Amino acid sequence: MNMNEIIMKIDDLCINHGLSYDRTPPIQVSPGVFMFSVVEMNHSCSKHGQCRQTQRYAIMKGNRFVLG
């Protein structure tokens, strides 16, 4: 899987979990584990602009990713 495919899969994962991911290439921290930054699109962020960026991990499980 190339980096563009990884970014797209992480982006889809984030959308499904209400997270905003800017598609910056993730950092591979170990085999099959990638670290990336997201913003949780909760009420405080979307309505009041009080957004917080956090680090998340995507773990490769076969041909898909899950949040770690």
N, C-alpha and C positions, 0 to 999 in steps of 0.2 A: 504494500500500500504506500503510495507516495504522499508527500506532505499536503498537497492540495486535497486529496481524498480524506486525509485525516482531519484537516480543517473543516471540510464540509460535514463530516460525520459528527464532529464535536459541535458544530453550529446547530445541526439538527437536534442533537441531544439537549443543548441549552434551550432552544426554542420550546421543546417539549416540557422543560422544567421551569419555565418562566424566567430564564436568565438571558441577559444581553451579552453577547460575545462579539468582539470587534474583528474577529478572524486574524488576529495576530498569531503567527506561528507558535504553537505550544512548545514547551521545553520537555524533552524526553528525560525523565528522571530515573527510569529503570526500564528494562524491556517490557513493552506493552503498557507503560504508564506515562501519561503526559500531564504536565502542569500548565494551567492557563488562567487568565484573569477574566472575571465576569462581574456584571452588576446585576443584582437581584431586582427585578422589576416589580417591586411590591407597591402598595398604596403610597407609602411615604415618598418613594422615588418618583413614581409616575405622576402624582398629584402635586407634590410640594418641592420636588427637585432635590430632596435629601437622599442622595444615592451614595452607596458605599461599594467600592470595588474590593473584591475578595479573590483569593486563590482557590481554585478547584482542581480536581484531578479526574482524568478520564482513564478508565482501565479497559484495555482491549480484551474482549471476550469473543474469540473467533473472528468474525467479520464485522462486529459491532462494538460499540462502546457503552459503558455504564459509568455513572458518576461514582467516584470513590470518596 
